[in-house]
Amino acid sequence: MSETPRQRAEQSISARFTRLMNATTSRWGMFTDPSIIGLCTAPAAVALLAAVRLEATPAVITGLEVLAALPITVAVALALSLLPARLRVIAWLAGVPFPIENMNGVLNGLGEALEVTFREHGPDVKELNATLDRISPECFVSKSVDDGQTLDQPLSVEIRIGVVDSTRNPSVSNHRRFLRVQALVAEVLIPLAERFAILEVRVK
């Protein structure tokens, strides 16, 4: 019995998502990052220590305790809300008419390109670049492989995802990469597959 799209999708990604993988799927995922939590908690924690030493009123101390605990509370709530992220990714992958391999890389903040392999041959590279430019000027065909006969219509292409990693806040760039891959698949590759059969897309 052949695999169903959902079975294929389930087998193509990790059986269990880490906090980072869950966070990558959400614009709010950055607030579950320990470094961000620490940065948000620090001012209130320092103020609380100062208030205790200065013997501030109980109301002030209680207020500062609440402020210090708020980032942690928000992070826990967000982390719980992101637990179904794997199911959402599976549903998305299952709805794509071709397999996408190594989405684990994107979910872990990695991946610079999408390698698209066609059944016979793909579109003209210039035509494809024009379509990619509508997604972002940073998206373009960085490499193509032909069969020696159809030089202008490759058997496979590598499409640059075009998201630069952020050193200050990696969670933001991780989420941007995830969204960019989804946009490339939905707006470029799925319509393309109606004209040129795609065997596989692989994150590299």
Backbone as CSV, one residue per row, in Angstrom:
resi,resn,N_x,N_y,N_z,CA_x,CA_y,CA_z,C_x,C_y,C_z
1,MET,0.848,-1.196,0.000,0.000,0.000,0.000,0.885,1.249,0.000
2,SER,0.587,2.194,-0.878,1.379,3.412,-0.967,1.068,4.341,0.203
3,GLU,2.018,5.181,0.515,1.842,6.131,1.611,0.817,7.198,1.252
4,THR,0.049,7.602,2.241,-0.842,8.738,2.053,-0.013,10.008,2.226
5,PRO,-0.483,11.158,1.721,0.253,12.408,1.899,0.536,12.721,3.364
6,ARG,-0.422,12.406,4.243,-0.203,12.694,5.663,0.876,11.784,6.246
7,GLN,0.871,10.517,5.883,1.904,9.603,6.373,3.279,10.044,5.891
8,ARG,3.329,10.453,4.630,4.586,10.946,4.073,5.070,12.163,4.848
9,ALA,4.144,13.066,5.168,4.496,14.281,5.893,4.977,13.958,7.304
10,GLU,4.296,13.050,7.984,4.668,12.681,9.346,6.064,12.079,9.399
11,GLN,6.410,11.299,8.396,7.702,10.633,8.382,8.842,11.551,7.961
12,SER,8.492,12.692,7.366,9.534,13.580,6.851,10.061,14.558,7.892
13,ILE,9.404,14.657,9.050,9.850,15.583,10.089,10.027,14.849,11.403
14,SER,10.641,15.518,12.357,10.926,14.920,13.658,9.652,14.444,14.348
15,ALA,9.779,13.338,15.044,8.633,12.784,15.757,8.215,13.682,16.917
16,ARG,9.152,14.480,17.397,8.844,15.393,18.508,9.555,16.714,18.275
17,PHE,8.831,17.793,18.361,9.398,19.120,18.143,10.043,19.644,19.425
18,THR,11.193,20.296,19.275,11.822,20.991,20.393,11.166,22.358,20.569
19,ARG,11.539,23.057,21.637,11.010,24.406,21.844,11.352,25.298,20.662
20,LEU,12.582,25.174,20.153,13.013,25.988,19.022,12.161,25.722,17.784
21,MET,11.883,24.468,17.509,11.090,24.114,16.326,9.670,24.663,16.443
22,ASN,9.080,24.538,17.621,7.750,25.117,17.838,7.773,26.632,17.656
23,ALA,8.801,27.268,18.225,8.902,28.728,18.179,9.055,29.238,16.755
24,THR,9.753,28.483,15.916,9.990,28.910,14.536,8.699,29.083,13.756
25,THR,7.666,28.365,14.124,6.411,28.419,13.366,5.544,29.618,13.722
26,SER,5.927,30.390,14.743,5.076,31.490,15.202,5.832,32.810,15.271
27,ARG,5.157,33.885,14.950,5.758,35.215,15.071,6.030,35.573,16.525
28,TRP,5.325,34.911,17.433,5.505,35.176,18.860,6.491,34.205,19.500
29,GLY,7.028,33.290,18.719,7.923,32.270,19.266,9.159,32.829,19.940
30,MET,9.602,34.013,19.507,10.799,34.621,20.094,10.649,34.847,21.594
31,PHE,9.408,35.009,22.063,9.198,35.279,23.484,9.288,34.029,24.348
32,THR,9.576,32.879,23.723,9.846,31.670,24.500,11.345,31.409,24.589
33,ASP,12.138,32.258,23.950,13.592,32.101,23.964,14.135,32.487,25.345
34,PRO,14.945,31.619,25.971,15.472,31.922,27.313,16.201,33.259,27.400
35,SER,16.951,33.620,26.361,17.685,34.890,26.409,16.735,36.083,26.400
36,ILE,15.644,35.979,25.637,14.652,37.060,25.599,13.923,37.140,26.932
37,ILE,13.586,35.974,27.493,12.919,35.939,28.806,13.797,36.606,29.853
38,GLY,15.087,36.253,29.847,16.020,36.844,30.811,16.139,38.342,30.641
39,LEU,16.187,38.808,29.400,16.303,40.233,29.129,15.074,40.995,29.613
40,CYS,13.896,40.396,29.432,12.650,41.053,29.858,12.467,41.003,31.377
41,THR,13.010,39.967,31.989,12.843,39.791,33.429,13.825,40.635,34.238
42,ALA,15.013,40.855,33.699,16.100,41.487,34.449,15.742,42.836,35.075
43,PRO,15.163,43.797,34.348,14.902,45.112,34.975,13.999,45.019,36.205
44,ALA,12.924,44.241,36.082,12.006,44.107,37.215,12.666,43.367,38.367
45,ALA,13.506,42.379,38.046,14.186,41.616,39.100,15.169,42.509,39.860
46,VAL,15.902,43.338,39.139,16.839,44.262,39.789,16.080,45.277,40.656
47,ALA,14.985,45.785,40.114,14.173,46.744,40.875,13.592,46.090,42.117
48,LEU,13.220,44.818,42.006,12.667,44.096,43.157,13.711,43.943,44.251
49,LEU,14.934,43.589,43.885,16.009,43.454,44.878,16.281,44.785,45.573
50,ALA,16.262,45.850,44.788,16.486,47.176,45.370,15.359,47.548,46.312
51,ALA,14.132,47.227,45.938,12.972,47.553,46.776,13.019,46.791,48.086
52,VAL,13.452,45.539,48.027,13.549,44.740,49.258,14.608,45.327,50.185
53,ARG,15.737,45.704,49.648,16.810,46.282,50.468,16.393,47.621,51.086
54,LEU,15.614,48.370,50.327,15.170,49.679,50.817,13.911,49.578,51.663
55,GLU,13.447,48.355,51.871,12.260,48.090,52.692,11.053,48.885,52.175
56,ALA,10.802,48.719,50.874,9.654,49.385,50.255,8.363,48.784,50.788
57,THR,7.257,49.445,50.515,5.959,48.961,51.001,5.623,47.611,50.353
58,PRO,4.829,46.808,51.017,4.436,45.498,50.465,3.783,45.613,49.083
59,ALA,3.021,46.676,48.872,2.345,46.841,47.581,3.362,47.000,46.456
60,VAL,4.411,47.769,46.714,5.455,47.972,45.704,6.188,46.673,45.427
61,ILE,6.532,45.965,46.484,7.254,44.693,46.322,6.393,43.679,45.562
62,THR,5.118,43.615,45.915,4.212,42.687,45.211,4.104,43.044,43.736
63,GLY,3.987,44.329,43.453,3.899,44.776,42.056,5.135,44.399,41.261
64,LEU,6.315,44.573,41.874,7.559,44.226,41.194,7.692,42.714,41.022
65,GLU,7.194,41.961,41.993,7.206,40.499,41.856,6.361,40.048,40.667
66,VAL,5.215,40.700,40.513,4.343,40.374,39.380,5.032,40.711,38.063
67,LEU,5.662,41.890,38.002,6.364,42.295,36.783,7.510,41.356,36.455
68,ALA,8.227,40.913,37.477,9.358,40.006,37.257,8.886,38.647,36.760
69,ALA,7.715,38.224,37.236,7.205,36.910,36.855,6.457,36.919,35.521
70,LEU,6.061,38.120,35.078,5.225,38.219,33.876,5.884,37.619,32.625
71,PRO,7.155,37.941,32.308,7.764,37.352,31.107,7.797,35.825,31.146
72,ILE,8.039,35.272,32.330,8.075,33.814,32.461,6.687,33.232,32.241
73,THR,5.686,33.899,32.819,4.306,33.436,32.657,3.889,33.465,31.188
74,VAL,4.224,34.563,30.526,3.894,34.694,29.101,4.607,33.617,28.286
75,ALA,5.876,33.372,28.596,6.654,32.366,27.872,6.055,30.978,28.030
76,VAL,5.646,30.650,29.243,5.044,29.339,29.489,3.730,29.200,28.726
77,ALA,2.907,30.259,28.772,1.623,30.228,28.065,1.837,30.075,26.555
78,LEU,2.820,30.818,26.016,3.111,30.724,24.582,3.626,29.336,24.218
79,ALA,4.504,28.806,25.063,5.059,27.475,24.799,3.953,26.427,24.752
80,LEU,2.998,26.540,25.639,1.872,25.597,25.653,1.004,25.768,24.408
81,SER,0.806,27.024,23.990,-0.032,27.270,22.813,0.637,26.771,21.529
82,LEU,1.957,26.632,21.561,2.694,26.198,20.372,2.891,24.683,20.306
83,LEU,2.405,23.968,21.289,2.567,22.516,21.293,1.953,21.831,20.060
84,PRO,0.835,22.336,19.512,0.279,21.698,18.304,1.013,22.076,17.011
85,ALA,2.155,22.742,17.117,2.863,23.212,15.916,3.192,22.069,14.968
86,ARG,3.582,20.928,15.500,3.928,19.787,14.635,2.724,19.359,13.795
87,LEU,1.554,19.326,14.415,0.346,18.933,13.677,0.042,19.925,12.557
88,ARG,0.288,21.212,12.827,0.034,22.228,11.794,1.025,22.089,10.637
89,VAL,2.282,21.792,10.960,3.284,21.606,9.908,2.959,20.368,9.080
90,ILE,2.523,19.301,9.745,2.149,18.075,9.034,0.987,18.364,8.081
91,ALA,-0.007,19.094,8.572,-1.165,19.420,7.726,-0.737,20.223,6.509
92,TRP,0.199,21.156,6.710,0.691,21.945,5.574,1.444,21.066,4.575
93,LEU,2.369,20.240,5.073,3.150,19.371,4.198,2.257,18.400,3.432
94,ALA,1.231,17.888,4.109,0.330,16.917,3.474,-0.474,17.562,2.341
95,GLY,-0.655,18.871,2.413,-1.429,19.560,1.390,-0.609,19.971,0.175
96,VAL,0.707,19.772,0.244,1.577,20.109,-0.889,1.643,18.908,-1.830
97,PRO,1.514,19.106,-3.146,1.429,17.982,-4.081,2.751,17.293,-4.406
98,PHE,3.806,17.613,-3.674,5.100,16.949,-3.868,5.807,16.902,-2.513
99,PRO,6.716,15.943,-2.315,7.395,15.848,-1.019,8.381,16.987,-0.784
100,ILE,8.431,17.456,0.443,9.421,18.454,0.855,10.289,17.805,1.922
101,GLU,11.553,17.634,1.620,12.470,16.963,2.525,13.311,17.964,3.315
102,ASN,13.666,17.543,4.521,14.522,18.318,5.422,13.893,19.615,5.904
103,MET,12.581,19.594,6.107,11.953,20.743,6.763,12.450,20.886,8.193
104,ASN,12.998,19.807,8.744,13.598,19.888,10.077,14.666,20.975,10.115
105,GLY,15.414,21.116,9.007,16.447,22.143,8.955,15.853,23.527,9.108
106,VAL,14.785,23.811,8.382,14.127,25.121,8.473,13.597,25.349,9.882
107,LEU,12.993,24.333,10.451,12.412,24.459,11.790,13.484,24.664,12.857
108,ASN,14.708,24.252,12.552,15.826,24.455,13.471,16.657,25.677,13.104
109,GLY,16.121,26.510,12.210,16.804,27.750,11.866,17.904,27.593,10.843
110,LEU,17.858,26.545,10.032,18.895,26.297,9.028,18.278,26.257,7.630
111,GLY,19.140,26.289,6.629,18.678,26.177,5.253,18.873,27.460,4.474
112,GLU,19.604,27.364,3.376,19.868,28.531,2.540,19.168,28.454,1.191
113,ALA,18.795,27.224,0.779,18.216,27.082,-0.557,17.234,25.922,-0.602
114,LEU,16.393,25.940,-1.641,15.495,24.832,-1.929,15.963,24.182,-3.226
115,GLU,16.278,22.905,-3.167,16.647,22.170,-4.374,15.383,21.525,-4.940
116,VAL,15.005,21.941,-6.128,13.779,21.466,-6.768,14.166,20.519,-7.899
117,THR,13.692,19.269,-7.826,13.985,18.282,-8.858,12.725,18.012,-9.669
118,PHE,12.824,18.157,-10.974,11.687,17.966,-11.870,11.699,16.542,-12.451
119,ARG,10.532,16.065,-12.834,10.435,14.730,-13.412,11.155,14.660,-14.763
120,GLU,10.971,15.675,-15.592,11.612,15.698,-16.911,12.489,16.935,-17.065
121,HIS,11.878,18.087,-17.081,12.636,19.335,-17.131,11.779,20.433,-16.542
122,GLY,12.454,21.508,-16.154,11.750,22.608,-15.513,11.580,23.790,-16.441
123,PRO,11.165,24.916,-15.890,10.926,26.114,-16.697,12.234,26.798,-17.069
124,ASP,12.139,27.719,-17.968,13.274,28.561,-18.298,13.715,29.307,-17.038
125,VAL,15.023,29.334,-16.797,15.554,29.929,-15.572,15.201,31.417,-15.476
126,LYS,15.254,32.136,-16.584,14.904,33.559,-16.564,13.439,33.746,-16.171
127,GLU,12.588,32.888,-16.695,11.165,32.963,-16.348,10.956,32.694,-14.867
128,LEU,11.666,31.689,-14.354,11.541,31.343,-12.942,12.053,32.478,-12.061
129,ASN,13.162,33.080,-12.433,13.707,34.202,-11.650,12.734,35.374,-11.604
130,ALA,12.048,35.613,-12.704,11.072,36.705,-12.726,9.944,36.444,-11.738
131,THR,9.538,35.187,-11.619,8.491,34.818,-10.658,9.001,34.926,-9.227
132,LEU,10.230,34.476,-9.008,10.818,34.523,-7.675,11.000,35.953,-7.191
133,ASP,11.280,36.855,-8.106,11.509,38.251,-7.738,10.270,38.882,-7.125
134,ARG,9.101,38.325,-7.443,7.862,38.855,-6.863,7.729,38.468,-5.391
135,ILE,8.421,37.398,-5.007,8.443,37.008,-3.590,9.423,37.888,-2.831
136,SER,10.641,37.988,-3.370,11.682,38.830,-2.769,12.841,38.951,-3.748
137,PRO,13.483,40.121,-3.811,14.669,40.265,-4.661,15.803,39.334,-4.239
138,GLU,15.737,38.840,-2.996,16.776,37.945,-2.487,16.546,36.491,-2.901
139,CYS,15.428,36.220,-3.556,15.124,34.861,-4.023,15.460,34.758,-5.512
140,PHE,16.306,33.812,-5.856,16.676,33.622,-7.256,17.293,32.242,-7.434
141,VAL,17.392,31.802,-8.682,18.008,30.506,-8.981,19.518,30.659,-8.836
142,SER,20.094,29.951,-7.876,21.533,30.051,-7.631,22.317,28.953,-8.338
143,LYS,21.605,27.911,-8.792,22.275,26.798,-9.473,21.235,26.016,-10.249
144,SER,21.621,25.529,-11.436,20.722,24.677,-12.207,21.512,23.538,-12.829
145,VAL,20.850,22.391,-13.009,21.481,21.204,-13.590,20.626,20.755,-14.756
146,ASP,21.228,20.560,-15.924,20.474,20.120,-17.099,20.950,18.737,-17.531
147,ASP,20.296,18.194,-18.538,20.640,16.852,-19.018,21.552,16.884,-20.238
148,GLY,22.096,18.062,-20.525,22.999,18.171,-21.654,22.291,18.452,-22.959
149,GLN,20.969,18.420,-22.961,20.221,18.646,-24.188,19.337,19.894,-24.092
150,THR,18.679,20.049,-22.963,17.800,21.210,-22.772,18.487,22.207,-21.846
151,LEU,19.424,22.959,-22.389,20.242,23.846,-21.576,19.428,24.927,-20.885
152,ASP,18.325,25.330,-21.523,17.529,26.411,-20.952,16.418,25.899,-20.042
153,GLN,16.229,24.573,-19.980,15.184,23.997,-19.138,15.796,22.899,-18.255
154,PRO,16.211,23.244,-17.060,16.984,22.339,-16.208,16.171,21.190,-15.623
155,LEU,16.908,20.138,-15.231,16.303,19.012,-14.533,16.116,19.328,-13.053
156,SER,16.976,20.171,-12.534,16.839,20.606,-11.138,17.405,22.004,-10.982
157,VAL,16.897,22.714,-9.989,17.388,24.063,-9.703,17.521,24.225,-8.197
158,GLU,18.416,25.109,-7.812,18.514,25.511,-6.411,18.017,26.941,-6.315
159,ILE,17.031,27.148,-5.471,16.443,28.475,-5.287,16.900,29.037,-3.936
160,ARG,17.537,30.173,-3.977,17.991,30.820,-2.746,16.787,31.289,-1.939
161,ILE,16.749,30.915,-0.657,15.647,31.331,0.220,15.756,32.816,0.534
162,GLY,16.978,33.286,0.749,17.198,34.725,0.865,16.850,35.355,2.196
163,VAL,17.014,34.617,3.283,16.800,35.193,4.620,18.127,35.183,5.363
164,VAL,18.553,36.355,5.799,19.824,36.484,6.507,19.604,36.237,7.993
165,ASP,20.464,35.415,8.582,20.353,35.115,10.010,20.636,36.360,10.848
166,SER,19.842,36.539,11.889,20.043,37.653,12.810,20.890,37.189,13.990
167,THR,21.973,37.902,14.270,22.817,37.543,15.412,22.207,38.032,16.724
168,ARG,21.401,39.093,16.637,20.790,39.640,17.851,19.552,38.856,18.276
169,ASN,18.772,38.447,17.289,17.535,37.735,17.604,17.294,36.635,16.566
170,PRO,17.964,35.490,16.714,17.841,34.393,15.744,16.404,33.906,15.565
171,SER,15.585,33.991,16.606,14.211,33.498,16.515,13.421,34.226,15.435
172,VAL,13.682,35.523,15.277,12.968,36.305,14.264,13.341,35.841,12.866
173,SER,14.643,35.661,12.609,15.070,35.213,11.285,14.634,33.778,11.027
174,ASN,14.576,32.949,12.068,14.082,31.579,11.904,12.642,31.578,11.405
175,HIS,11.823,32.429,12.028,10.417,32.499,11.624,10.284,33.081,10.217
176,ARG,11.095,34.080,9.898,11.058,34.665,8.556,11.431,33.621,7.510
177,ARG,12.414,32.768,7.808,12.806,31.714,6.867,11.663,30.720,6.671
178,PHE,11.005,30.354,7.758,9.864,29.434,7.686,8.764,30.012,6.804
179,LEU,8.435,31.283,7.012,7.410,31.944,6.198,7.837,32.044,4.736
180,ARG,9.130,32.326,4.509,9.622,32.463,3.140,9.512,31.128,2.396
181,VAL,9.855,30.033,3.069,9.739,28.719,2.435,8.278,28.427,2.092
182,GLN,7.381,28.734,3.017,5.965,28.513,2.742,5.491,29.361,1.569
183,ALA,5.961,30.599,1.485,5.571,31.479,0.384,6.114,30.965,-0.946
184,LEU,7.363,30.513,-0.954,7.957,29.978,-2.182,7.198,28.752,-2.672
185,VAL,6.813,27.907,-1.728,6.069,26.699,-2.096,4.684,27.060,-2.619
186,ALA,3.965,27.909,-1.885,2.580,28.221,-2.236,2.458,29.075,-3.493
187,GLU,3.323,30.085,-3.614,3.156,31.066,-4.681,3.993,30.789,-5.927
188,VAL,5.013,29.943,-5.790,5.874,29.655,-6.940,5.837,28.184,-7.330
189,LEU,6.152,27.308,-6.397,6.361,25.907,-6.758,5.070,25.137,-7.042
190,ILE,4.019,25.369,-6.260,2.769,24.655,-6.528,2.189,25.051,-7.892
191,PRO,2.111,26.343,-8.224,1.660,26.691,-9.577,2.596,26.138,-10.660
192,LEU,3.903,26.128,-10.360,4.879,25.615,-11.321,4.670,24.125,-11.581
193,ALA,4.306,23.380,-10.517,4.120,21.937,-10.636,2.960,21.572,-11.560
194,GLU,2.065,22.505,-11.806,0.967,22.241,-12.736,1.455,22.192,-14.181
195,ARG,2.617,22.802,-14.425,3.189,22.802,-15.781,4.385,21.874,-15.905
196,PHE,5.170,21.768,-14.837,6.373,20.935,-14.841,6.338,20.061,-13.591
197,ALA,6.164,18.765,-13.783,6.023,17.852,-12.644,7.260,17.913,-11.734
198,ILE,7.028,18.121,-10.443,8.103,18.189,-9.461,8.179,16.870,-8.703
199,LEU,9.366,16.262,-8.715,9.549,15.016,-7.985,9.766,15.260,-6.503
200,GLU,10.540,16.300,-6.188,10.918,16.525,-4.791,11.459,17.919,-4.627
201,VAL,11.232,18.458,-3.431,11.869,19.717,-3.015,12.645,19.406,-1.745
202,ARG,13.887,19.811,-1.717,14.740,19.518,-0.547,15.384,20.796,-0.043
203,VAL,15.320,21.008,1.262,15.976,22.151,1.898,17.457,21.848,2.016
204,LYS,18.281,22.786,1.585,19.739,22.584,1.655,20.394,23.716,2.451
